[in-house]
Amino acid sequence: MQWNPVDLYNDAKRFTLEVRSEFRKVTWPSQKEAMGGTIGVIVVVAVITTVLSLVDAILGFAIQIVLP
């Protein structure tokens, strides 16, 4: 199979046009929605981190008691 620079250029151009077309279909969140989502993610991560840290500390303490 031969590489033809013209075909490569045409494929790249078509790809770029299709990407631009799809980008225009995206509905972007408002700033308020983006901030709410970000805060929600931070809260969930903080809660999960706290719970896993407590479980880790409790299991670590239990292992120290079992294996002196």
C-alpha positions as CSV (number, residue, x, y, z in Angstrom):
1,M,0.0,0.0,0.0
2,Q,1.4,3.4,-1.0
3,W,1.1,6.4,1.2
4,N,-0.3,9.3,-0.8
5,P,0.2,12.7,0.8
6,V,-3.0,14.1,-0.9
7,D,-5.1,11.3,0.7
8,L,-3.5,11.9,4.1
9,Y,-4.2,15.7,3.8
10,N,-7.9,15.0,2.7
11,D,-8.4,12.6,5.6
12,A,-7.0,15.0,8.1
13,K,-9.1,17.8,6.7
14,R,-12.3,15.7,6.8
15,F,-11.5,14.6,10.4
16,T,-11.0,18.2,11.5
17,L,-14.3,19.3,10.0
18,E,-16.1,16.4,11.6
19,V,-14.6,17.2,15.0
20,R,-15.6,20.9,14.7
21,S,-19.1,19.8,13.7
22,E,-19.4,17.5,16.8
23,F,-17.9,20.2,19.0
24,R,-20.8,22.6,18.0
25,K,-23.3,20.0,19.2
26,V,-21.9,19.9,22.8
27,T,-24.0,21.6,25.4
28,W,-21.6,23.2,27.9
29,P,-22.6,23.6,31.5
30,S,-23.1,27.0,32.9
31,Q,-20.6,28.3,35.5
32,K,-23.1,27.7,38.3
33,E,-23.6,24.0,37.1
34,A,-19.8,23.5,36.8
35,M,-19.1,24.9,40.3
36,G,-21.9,22.8,41.8
37,G,-20.5,19.6,40.1
38,T,-17.0,20.5,41.2
39,I,-18.0,21.1,44.8
40,G,-20.1,17.8,44.8
41,V,-17.0,15.9,43.6
42,I,-14.8,17.5,46.2
43,V,-17.3,16.6,49.0
44,V,-17.7,13.0,47.9
45,V,-13.9,12.6,47.6
46,A,-13.4,14.1,51.1
47,V,-16.0,11.8,52.6
48,I,-14.6,8.7,51.0
49,T,-11.1,9.7,52.0
50,T,-12.2,10.2,55.6
51,V,-14.0,6.8,55.7
52,L,-11.1,4.9,54.2
53,S,-8.6,6.6,56.5
54,L,-10.7,5.6,59.5
55,V,-10.9,2.0,58.3
56,D,-7.2,1.9,57.7
57,A,-6.4,3.3,61.2
58,I,-8.8,0.8,62.8
59,L,-7.4,-2.1,60.9
60,G,-3.8,-1.0,61.6
61,F,-4.6,-0.8,65.3
62,A,-6.2,-4.2,65.2
63,I,-3.2,-5.7,63.5
64,Q,-0.9,-4.2,66.1
65,I,-3.0,-5.8,68.9
66,V,-3.1,-9.2,67.2
67,L,0.6,-9.2,66.1
68,P,2.6,-7.7,69.0
